[in-house]
Amino acid sequence: MPYCKNIMKTKNNQILLCCGGKGCPRLSRLDNGMIKIDDDFGGSITIKADEALLVGKAVDQLSKKKK
């Protein structure tokens, strides 16, 4: 994986995941408790908060499989 400084910034009630590049994915909690993730390419998904908590674990698992 490319190097990322893992910078998280809070801005306008959103968390920005910045790696020093131009487009930073944004996470926000919606009024209904769901989590919305806006990606660098103009797309977005809305998932349950419990599902969002699993994303980090899933990335770790996928990273281990490539090695």
Buried (B, 14 or more C-beta within 10 A) or exposed (E): EEEEEEEEEEEEEBBBBBBEEEEBBBBBBEEEEBBBBBEEEEEEEEBEEEEBEEEEEEEEEEEEEEE
